[in-house]
Amino acid sequence: MKHIEAFLYRDGVLHADGVPVPQIIESVGTPTYIYSASAIRTAYRRLEAAFSPLGVRFQYAVKSSPNLHLCRLMHDLGAGMDVVSGGELDRAWLAGARTADMVFAGVGKTDEEIRSALDGRFHTLEGVPGLEEREPERRGPVGILNAESISELERIAYWGNELGVRPRVCLRVNPDVDPHTHEYTTTGKEENKFGIDAPLIPDIFDAWGRERGVDLVGLHVHIGSPVPTVEPYAEAVEALLNLIDELERRGSKIEVLDLGGGWPMNYVEEQVPPLEDYAERLVPLLGPRVQNGLQVLMEPGRFIMANSGILVTRVQHVKKGRAKTFVICDAGMHSLIRPALYRAFHFLWPVAWTGEAPRLLEDPGLPGLETCDVVGPICETGDFLARDRQLPPMGRGELVAIFSAGAYGMSMVSNYNDHGRPAEVLVDGDRAAMINERQPLATVLATEHEARELW
Ligand SMILES: Cc1ncc(COP(=O)(O)O)c(C=O)c1O
């Protein structure tokens, strides 16, 4: 690959950092996610550099790629954690994060999750040998709870009161801005379920102030993911800054502005502007506020992880149909759902390749390609990884790499058709480590093999 530096063809095979991909697959099988630690570090440093004038605190969006070892890597790089469930809270804690360095978001927090955000402990680890009895160090209330409705604010206040803690809360604002991304990942328009309509925010601050058991410390916004152009961010930031002005005129002090995630990367060469263009537009807007004491948070996931990971699958069969050729793999919508769910484009290419390095394009424009659908084994027509794609002829047993799969890949896998979850491997230079064993199907069957009489 010419444009993803961690994954390059050398000596006729794809390498992940310094390790030949076939060597990894020989020991762990397929389908397998492979991540590059160096790519993760590079992407994170780039974010830090781009927004350095704002002193941004980065909260890694655990949902994008939640493996414990990847969270640990992000923690070691200095990131806090953005969690959206009690499970993610426990996961981020296990990865080494202090709960005080977490923001807890999500539109449908249960009472149990709100309680866990305030005492820093969910029930995920109960009954897991070696984990449950660990010391409560680094536990305690999360740094910030992002509230998405008045109903949720009421439950947060209730649990704060019960537990004797004063929650620090940001209100998630729905600014009604169109991020021009897929309708399913658009989150900041008025018809979306996320956030509180911007015009309602001042009255909520007036009514809740700091007297009703919560500290309303700021505002949160996340308009979509990925956001492929700069202007919607600027529009959202300007709307939020105007809102902050109004709130401060009415006597509230806004300490925190959480800008969410959505920072894009290229699934196709030069598809989106470089991150630095986003920073160039946003830093002047936010700089003066930061100088006056505003703390800016960001919750990046995709930008760091997507091009830091690939999914490797093995061709099981090739079928020449009347209409087209089907390349049938052992990965499918159960292992990477983005093509089926969003019709998302993922570049894919054989792992063994001696020709000219392919470019990250919908049609790499090389000689001798044929039009194929690359599909999985699932009993759904929507189970595809690529449609009408120009690819070199492939045969049974061949390995295929699906690029840009490091974010919202493994986190969205399912056991549909009773397939186990893929394995995960992390490479760092010329070392490779198994960071998640392939899921044995026994774990899927364990919770259902015996009926338990209820009455
Ligand atoms: C509230 C919130 N923050 C952060 C993110 C991470 O977005 P991304 O991975 O695009 O950076 C998401 C993703 O959907 C989100 O909903």
The ligand as a Gaussian input file, in Angstrom:
#p B3LYP/6-31G(d) Opt

LIG

0 1
 C      -20.137000      11.005000      21.582000
 C      -19.074000      10.445000      20.724000
 N      -17.795000      10.806000      20.942000
 C      -16.784000      10.320000      20.193000
 C      -17.029000       9.431000      19.168000
 C      -15.861000       8.935000      18.372000
 O      -15.935000       9.351000      17.066000
 P      -14.713000       9.069000      16.084000
 O      -14.353000       7.646000      16.235000
 O      -15.229000       9.398000      14.739000
 O      -13.614000       9.973000      16.480000
 C      -18.335000       9.026000      18.891000
 C      -18.597000       8.095000      17.789000
 O      -19.640000       7.848000      17.328000
 C      -19.391000       9.529000      19.696000
 O      -20.658000       9.161000      19.480000

